[in-house]
Every structure is written in structure tokens, then in C-alpha cells.
Amino acid sequence: MSATPLQLRQGDVLAKKYEIDAALGSGPTGSSYLARSLTGPKKFVIKLLVGPAAPEADAQAVIQRANDVPSDGLVKVVETGVHQGCRWLAYEYIEGDPLRRLLDEYAGQRKAFTAQEACQIVVKVLDVADAAHARGIVHRHLKPTNVVVQSRSVGPGAGKLVRTIKVTGLGFSEMVQPAAMQDAAVERPFGGYMAPEISSPTSGGTRQADVYSAGVLLYELLCGQTPMGTYL
């Protein structure tokens, strides 16, 4: 898998606005960090993309297209810039649990998502994808770390669990080199969620690629693991 050539450290400051607090994780498109604003109380997530920075005009065009998608389930980018030759993106930090964390917790406790819970999560992911597809944008890399789940208990005795789903990463794949996506397609745990056609650096996939990824998410929610083997 392509490695991020540049890593941010605690205390690093970007654009004189964002101070890095901690690393959140990394994937084929880059590394993510929790940052605090130096101009207010908000927290942000900084995504440092792999490879040489995309030209400013191209990056701004991609971000604008993604931010114009009419969906309250989409986490939108608030700013972008270049740090030591690598492009970074800032988006608002959403309080909640990455779906990856919930999956790991359920597996550790030998619990399973009910069919209703699994469908509620995946349908909301598909709603966001559908809104993006209507604007001609394919996510290309839907996976548990790009899905944030906000949970709250409501009703009598707080006996009902309501979940709000947020999707991050829309447009990110358009700002990294095709080779990074090619490597990701054959590297687990990331590649297991990607449609086979994205393994080619010359083919970015269609909206069906996002449906494939959502299907893998549904399978894992119900079965506790991604599909294994060859399916025709």
C-alpha cells in the first residue's frame, strides 16, 4: 500500500488555524488527525492526502462539487491547503463512533447487529451516496472508518436507540494519484470494501462501485466479517 510521505505530529500548526492534537488513523488516501482550532472552540479533522498535492484549482473544484451535494448526512470540507508539498483538508469533527470501532466492539463482545440495525445504517449510507450520484460524484471508498455513528437513547426509559449516520471522504479519491487507489484495492483491510473494477488505475468506477461497498458493509454488520472467497 502507498505510504504517506509526510506525517503530522502533535503541536504542528496548519494555516495558523489548526493545531494537531492526535493521530486518528491512516488509509490508502492518507492520514487523519484530530485538531483544535486556534481561533475558536471547535474541533476539526485534518486529512493529509498521499502523494504530491493536486493543483489548487482542481482541488477547490472537487471540494465545491462535493460540498454542493444536498445531504445532511455528508460531512463537508471547510478548508484546504498545502503543507510541505502534500494537500490537507479540514472538516468539522463529528462527535460519535466510527463504524469500525462499533464493529470491533461488537466482535469483542460476541454481539451482532440486528437486521434492522444493519439496514438502518446502510440505508442512510446509501442515501448519501445516492445524493452524490445525482450530482455525478462517486465516493469510490466507502468503508467503516468513513462512516460516523451518533447514538442516543430515546423514549420511555430510554429504551430505544436512535442512530444518526454521517459519511466522510466524498471527493478525496479524486485528489490522490490513481496508483494509491490501485494499491488499496489489493491491500486489506481497506481493499475488501472496494469494487473489483477500482483495482485498475485507469478506471475509477461508477455508482455501482459504491453500491458494492455498501453491500460489503451490510454483510459485515450482519456476519461480523467481510465476504471471503470468490463470488461469480
C-alpha positions in Angstrom: 0.0 0.0 0.0 1.3 3.5 -0.8 2.7 5.2 2.3 2.0 8.8 3.3 5.4 10.5 2.7 4.6 13.1 5.3 3.2 12.6 8.8 1.9 15.4 11.1 2.8 15.4 14.8 1.1 16.8 17.9 1.6 20.5 18.1 2.0 21.0 14.3 0.0 24.0 13.1 -1.6 24.4 9.7 -2.7 27.7 8.1 -2.1 29.3 11.5 -5.6 27.9 12.5 -5.4 24.2 13.2 -3.2 22.7 15.9 -2.8 18.9 15.7 -3.8 17.1 18.9 -3.6 13.4 17.9 -3.5 10.9 15.1 -6.8 9.2 14.3 -5.7 6.7 11.7 -4.5 6.1 8.1 -5.7 4.6 4.9 -4.9 4.4 1.2 -5.9 8.0 0.6 -3.9 9.5 3.5 -3.8 10.0 7.3 -6.3 11.7 9.6 -5.7 13.8 12.6 -7.8 15.4 15.4 -7.0 19.2 15.5 -8.3 22.1 17.6 -9.0 25.5 16.3 -6.7 28.3 17.3 -9.4 30.8 16.6 -12.4 29.3 18.4 -13.7 26.3 20.4 -14.4 23.9 17.5 -12.5 20.7 16.8 -11.7 19.6 13.3 -10.4 16.6 11.5 -7.4 17.1 9.2 -6.9 14.7 6.3 -3.4 14.7 4.9 -3.6 13.2 1.4 -1.0 10.9 -0.1 1.2 11.9 -3.0 2.0 15.3 -4.5 -0.6 17.9 -3.9 -3.3 18.3 -6.6 -3.3 21.7 -8.2 -5.3 24.3 -6.1 -7.9 25.0 -8.8 -8.5 21.2 -9.3 -8.8 20.6 -5.5 -11.2 23.6 -5.0 -13.4 22.4 -7.9 -13.6 18.9 -6.4 -14.4 20.2 -2.9 -17.0 22.6 -4.2 -18.8 19.8 -6.1 -18.8 17.6 -3.1 -20.0 20.3 -0.7 -22.8 21.1 -3.1 -24.3 17.6 -2.6 -27.6 18.2 -0.8 -27.4 15.8 2.1 -27.3 16.4 5.9 -25.6 13.0 6.2 -22.5 14.3 4.5 -19.5 15.8 6.4 -18.3 18.7 4.3 -14.8 20.1 3.9 -14.4 23.6 5.3 -10.9 24.4 4.1 -7.9 23.0 2.2 -4.3 23.9 1.8 -0.8 22.5 1.1 1.8 21.6 3.8 5.3 20.6 2.6 4.0 19.5 -0.8 1.0 17.5 0.5 -2.6 18.6 0.3 -4.6 18.7 3.5 -8.3 19.0 4.0 -10.1 20.3 7.2 -13.6 19.2 8.0 -15.7 19.6 11.2 -15.2 16.9 13.9 -18.3 14.9 14.4 -18.9 13.5 17.9 -19.7 9.9 17.5 -18.2 6.5 16.9 -16.5 5.4 13.6 -18.4 2.4 12.4 -15.1 0.5 12.5 -15.0 0.9 16.3 -18.5 -0.3 16.8 -17.9 -3.4 14.6 -14.7 -4.2 16.6 -16.6 -3.7 19.9 -19.4 -5.9 18.8 -17.0 -8.6 17.7 -15.1 -8.4 21.0 -18.4 -8.8 23.0 -19.6 -11.6 20.6 -22.6 -9.4 19.8 -24.3 -9.0 16.4 -26.2 -6.1 14.8 -29.8 -7.0 14.2 -31.0 -7.0 10.6 -33.0 -3.8 11.4 -29.9 -2.0 12.9 -27.8 -3.1 9.9 -30.3 -2.0 7.4 -30.9 1.4 9.1 -27.2 2.2 9.0 -26.6 1.0 5.4 -29.7 2.7 4.0 -28.5 6.0 5.4 -25.1 5.5 3.8 -26.9 4.7 0.5 -29.0 7.9 0.9 -25.8 9.9 1.0 -24.3 8.0 -1.9 -27.5 8.5 -4.0 -27.4 12.3 -3.4 -23.8 12.3 -4.6 -24.5 10.1 -7.6 -27.3 12.6 -8.6 -24.5 15.2 -8.8 -22.3 12.9 -10.8 -19.9 12.1 -7.9 -18.8 8.6 -6.9 -17.3 8.1 -3.4 -15.2 5.1 -4.5 -14.1 4.3 -1.0 -17.0 3.7 1.4 -15.7 1.8 4.4 -16.4 1.6 8.1 -13.8 4.3 9.0 -15.6 6.7 6.7 -18.9 6.2 8.5 -19.6 8.0 11.8 -22.4 6.8 14.0 -24.0 9.1 16.6 -26.2 7.1 19.0 -28.7 8.3 21.5 -31.4 6.7 23.7 -34.9 8.0 23.5 -38.5 7.1 24.5 -39.8 5.6 27.8 -37.0 4.5 30.0 -34.6 5.5 27.2 -35.3 2.1 25.7 -35.0 3.0 22.1 -31.7 3.6 20.4 -31.6 6.2 17.6 -28.6 6.5 15.3 -27.6 9.4 13.1 -25.2 8.4 10.3 -22.6 10.7 8.8 -20.3 9.9 5.8 -16.9 11.4 5.2 -14.4 11.3 2.4 -16.5 12.3 -0.6 -14.2 13.6 -3.3 -11.0 12.6 -1.6 -10.2 9.8 -4.1 -10.3 12.4 -6.9 -7.3 14.3 -5.3 -4.9 11.4 -5.0 -2.8 9.6 -7.6 -4.5 6.6 -9.2 -1.7 4.3 -8.1 -2.7 4.9 -4.5 -6.2 3.5 -5.2 -4.7 0.6 -7.1 -2.6 -0.4 -4.2 -5.6 0.0 -1.8 -7.7 -2.4 -3.9 -5.4 -5.3 -3.2 -4.5 -4.4 0.4 -6.7 -5.4 3.3 -8.4 -4.3 5.4 -9.1 -1.4 3.0 -9.4 -3.3 -0.3 -12.2 -5.6 0.9 -14.7 -2.8 0.6 -13.7 -1.7 -2.9 -15.3 -2.9 -6.1 -13.0 -5.0 -8.3 -13.1 -2.5 -11.1 -11.3 0.1 -9.0 -8.2 -2.1 -9.0 -7.3 -0.5 -12.3 -5.7 2.9 -12.1 -7.4 3.8 -15.4 -10.9 3.0 -14.2 -12.3 5.0 -11.3 -15.6 3.0 -11.1 -19.2 4.1 -11.4 -22.0 4.5 -8.9 -22.3 0.7 -8.9 -18.9 0.7 -7.1 -20.5 2.5 -4.1 -23.4 0.0 -4.1 -20.9 -2.8 -3.9 -19.1 -1.2 -1.0 -22.4 -0.7 0.8 -23.2 -4.3 0.2 -19.9 -5.3 1.9 -20.8 -3.0 4.9 -24.2 -4.7 5.2 -22.6 -8.2 5.0 -20.1 -7.3 7.8 -22.7 -5.8 10.0 -24.8 -9.0 9.8 -21.9 -11.6 9.7 -19.1 -9.9 11.7 -16.6 -10.1 8.8 -16.3 -9.0 5.2 -17.0 -11.6 2.4 -14.3 -14.1 1.8 -13.6 -16.2 -1.3 -14.6 -15.9 -4.9 -18.1 -15.0 -5.9 -19.4 -15.1 -9.5 
